[in-house]
Amino acid sequence: MALVLGAALLGVGALIAVPPLLIGLVHALGWGAAGVVGGSFAALIQTPFTAAGSLFAILQSVGATSAAVGVGGILQAIAGVGMGIVGVFAALFGA
């Protein structure tokens, strides 16, 4: 039973934590709401031949349409990671 509870908490925790972490990573790498940020990793790999539907274009779409990760997103990620940690302990130690 503890293993099932642990796996469930870990899975839900990942579902809660991953979206704000990925959005934050996309923004940190230079795909922003106003376009590619100059001097960023995204700017480094951008070419005039970037095709629609490419990974670069998808990341730009995410960066442009997702809100910056604020306090709510950070708290969401912390809660998700916390649930994951509780899940691991429950699975390992039979809470």
C-alpha positions, 0 to 999 in steps of 0.5 A: 500500500505504501508503494502505491501511495508513494507512486501516486504522490510522486506522480501528482507531484511531478504533474504539479512541479513540471509545468512552471519549471519548464516554462521558467527554463524556456524563458531562462534560455532566451525564448521570451514574450517579446521574442528571442532575447539578444545574447541568449542561448536561443539567439545563439542557435537561431538562424534565418532558416528556422522552420515553422514547426521546428523545436525552435519555433515551438519553444518560441511559441511557448515563451511568447504565450506563457506567462513568466513564472511568478511567485505562484508558479514557484510555490507550485513547483515547490509543492510538487517537489515536496509531494514527490519527496513525501512519495519517495519516503512513503514508498521507501519507509512504508508510511 
